[in-house]
Amino acid sequence: MLKEQLITELMYFMVEFEGKVARPAQLCAKNTVSGVQLQLLLFLQHYGPQSMSQLAEHKKISKPQLSAAVNGLVTLGLVARKPDDTDRRIIRIQCTEEGTAYLNNLNEQLINYLSQSVDTLTAEEQQRLLTSLHTAGQLIHKFNTSSECLPPEFKKYT
């Protein structure tokens, strides 16, 4: 019973998060990039240059879907393909200066949006949300996201 309630609440949270945070973030991006592309940019900014295999593994998406997303980012000048320093056969994807500037601008817009949203909460509600997000983040980090736990129809995306 607890597990079913937890799953229901997680699904509800995902819908609410998408509508109240993720979608507005995409709107701040002015529909220049897709949600997948935005996630890739943020990942590259945080972790540095990555191979296509590393990106596909981390984002749990198919290589054709990843290639299309990266091609779009390259066309926009937000990422670049660079040969690996130690193995020229490996191509690394990295954020460009334009990509970093784009993310910095987006970050400012998101901070403004989230600041206005948080301002609608009382100080006590803000503290409860902060504690809840911290706890949820720690617990979600423990989720097994390896492809072994996915149903067969989802494994094609890993």
C-alpha positions as CSV (number, residue, x, y, z in Angstrom):
1,M,0.0,0.0,0.0
2,L,2.8,2.4,0.9
3,K,4.6,1.7,-2.4
4,E,1.5,2.3,-4.4
5,Q,0.9,5.6,-2.6
6,L,4.5,6.6,-3.2
7,I,4.3,5.9,-6.9
8,T,1.0,7.8,-7.2
9,E,2.6,10.8,-5.4
10,L,5.8,10.6,-7.5
11,M,3.7,10.6,-10.7
12,Y,1.6,13.6,-9.4
13,F,4.8,15.4,-8.5
14,M,6.3,14.8,-12.0
15,V,3.2,16.4,-13.6
16,E,3.2,19.3,-11.2
17,F,7.0,19.8,-11.6
18,E,6.7,19.7,-15.4
19,G,3.9,22.3,-15.4
20,K,5.2,24.7,-12.7
21,V,9.0,24.5,-13.2
22,A,10.2,22.5,-16.2
23,R,7.8,23.9,-18.8
24,P,8.4,27.5,-17.6
25,A,12.1,26.9,-17.9
26,Q,11.6,25.8,-21.5
27,L,9.5,28.9,-22.1
28,C,12.4,31.0,-20.7
29,A,14.5,29.3,-23.3
30,K,12.2,30.9,-25.8
31,N,11.7,27.5,-27.5
32,T,15.1,27.9,-29.0
33,V,16.0,24.5,-27.7
34,S,14.0,21.4,-26.8
35,G,13.8,20.0,-23.3
36,V,16.3,17.2,-24.2
37,Q,18.7,19.8,-25.7
38,L,18.4,22.0,-22.6
39,Q,19.2,19.0,-20.4
40,L,22.2,18.2,-22.5
41,L,23.5,21.7,-22.3
42,L,23.1,21.8,-18.5
43,F,24.8,18.4,-18.2
44,L,27.7,19.5,-20.4
45,Q,28.1,22.8,-18.5
46,H,28.2,20.9,-15.2
47,Y,30.3,17.9,-16.2
48,G,32.4,19.2,-19.1
49,P,33.0,17.6,-22.5
50,Q,31.5,14.1,-23.0
51,S,31.4,11.5,-25.7
52,M,28.2,10.6,-27.4
53,S,28.1,7.3,-25.6
54,Q,28.5,9.0,-22.2
55,L,25.7,11.4,-23.0
56,A,23.4,8.6,-24.2
57,E,24.1,6.6,-21.1
58,H,23.5,9.4,-18.7
59,K,20.4,10.8,-20.4
60,K,19.0,7.3,-21.1
61,I,18.1,8.2,-24.7
62,S,18.7,6.4,-28.0
63,K,21.8,7.4,-30.0
64,P,19.7,8.6,-33.0
65,Q,17.6,10.8,-30.7
66,L,20.8,12.1,-29.1
67,S,22.5,12.7,-32.5
68,A,19.5,14.8,-33.6
69,A,19.6,16.8,-30.4
70,V,23.3,17.4,-30.6
71,N,23.1,18.3,-34.3
72,G,20.5,21.0,-33.5
73,L,22.8,22.4,-30.7
74,V,25.8,22.4,-33.1
75,T,23.7,24.3,-35.7
76,L,22.7,26.9,-33.1
77,G,26.4,27.2,-32.1
78,L,25.7,26.2,-28.5
79,V,27.9,23.1,-28.5
80,A,30.9,21.9,-30.6
81,R,32.3,18.5,-31.5
82,K,36.0,18.2,-30.7
83,P,38.3,15.2,-31.1
84,D,39.5,13.7,-27.8
85,D,43.1,14.7,-26.8
86,T,44.2,11.2,-26.2
87,D,42.1,9.2,-28.7
88,R,41.3,11.0,-31.9
89,R,38.6,8.4,-32.8
90,I,36.5,9.7,-29.9
91,I,34.6,12.9,-30.5
92,R,33.7,14.9,-27.4
93,I,30.7,17.3,-27.2
94,Q,31.3,20.5,-25.3
95,C,29.6,23.7,-24.5
96,T,30.8,26.7,-26.6
97,E,31.1,30.2,-25.2
98,E,27.7,30.9,-26.9
99,G,26.3,27.9,-25.1
100,T,27.6,29.1,-21.8
101,A,26.2,32.6,-22.4
102,Y,22.9,31.2,-23.4
103,L,22.7,29.2,-20.2
104,N,23.8,32.2,-18.1
105,N,21.0,34.2,-19.6
106,L,18.5,31.4,-19.1
107,N,19.7,31.0,-15.5
108,E,19.0,34.7,-14.8
109,Q,15.5,34.4,-16.2
110,L,14.8,31.2,-14.2
111,I,16.1,32.8,-11.0
112,N,13.7,35.7,-11.6
113,Y,10.7,33.3,-12.3
114,L,11.5,31.0,-9.4
115,S,12.1,34.0,-7.1
116,Q,8.6,35.3,-7.9
117,S,7.1,31.8,-7.3
118,V,8.9,31.3,-4.0
119,D,7.7,34.8,-2.9
120,T,4.2,33.4,-2.9
121,L,5.1,31.1,0.0
122,T,5.4,32.0,3.7
123,A,8.8,31.7,5.3
124,E,7.6,28.5,7.0
125,E,6.5,27.0,3.7
126,Q,9.8,28.0,2.1
127,Q,11.7,26.2,4.9
128,R,9.4,23.1,4.5
129,L,10.0,23.1,0.7
130,L,13.7,23.4,1.1
131,T,13.9,20.5,3.6
132,S,11.6,18.4,1.4
133,L,13.6,19.1,-1.8
134,H,16.8,18.2,0.0
135,T,15.4,15.0,1.3
136,A,13.7,14.1,-1.9
137,G,16.9,14.7,-3.9
138,Q,18.9,12.4,-1.6
139,L,16.4,9.6,-1.9
140,I,15.8,10.0,-5.6
141,H,19.6,9.8,-6.1
142,K,19.4,6.3,-4.7
143,F,17.0,5.1,-7.4
144,N,18.3,2.4,-9.6
145,T,18.3,4.0,-13.1
146,S,20.3,1.3,-14.8
147,S,18.6,-0.3,-17.9
148,E,18.4,-3.6,-16.0
149,C,15.3,-2.4,-14.1
150,L,13.5,-1.0,-17.2
151,P,10.8,-2.9,-19.0
152,P,11.9,-4.3,-22.4
153,E,10.0,-1.7,-24.4
154,F,12.1,1.1,-22.7
155,K,15.5,-0.5,-23.1
156,K,15.7,0.6,-26.7
157,Y,16.1,4.2,-25.4
158,T,19.2,3.4,-23.4
